[in-house]
Amino acid sequence: MDWYKSMNKIEIRGLIIPSGYKNDIFFIDGRPLYEYINEWLKDKEELAKAVSPVEDLAISWTKEYDFEGDAKFMRFVLDQDRAVTPILICPEDMDFSCIVIVADVIKKDDKVIWKRIGKVDHSDESFDDEKRSGVFAGLAVDSPKWRELVSENWTDELFCRRKNYTFPYYQNEKNIEWFSDCEFMFGRKEYDELVDSCYND
């Protein structure tokens, strides 16, 4: 159990951030995650600008999305044993369309590893391909019938698109700008309890 001595500790705490308002923040070993990210991006000027200010980003592990389909998708990703997983997201959008910071997560029986951390590059995303990955992909996309069914079943439609299009997009190496091989390692029980705490009322 020598590896246990080197385990990192992950928490979520409310913190008054530099802009003056309170935000829920990931802490790793007692230090805000945004401080790590700012250090990792110190020599990556363009990428730093693209995600700045990091401390304003919202934790993506939540039910508080504009659309239930997005919330279901986030929980789906968190339930995977190996997945590039959103951890921070643009608070104004909360829909995976803007800034998305991800961790390459590997779960073992007794530990969870954040192998590396990066930012989603949206430049190759195709809204047309996304629409074709939904529940009603068998119909002519954008036809009146398709629009009617999508509108009536939006939660299922959006979740299906996220699962069939967004999730594979995130797992593709070329769509992530990795900026740290952090190799954070957390106890599995502690990690699962933290995830569950984000979904308890």
Disulfide bonds with the S-S distance in Angstrom:
none
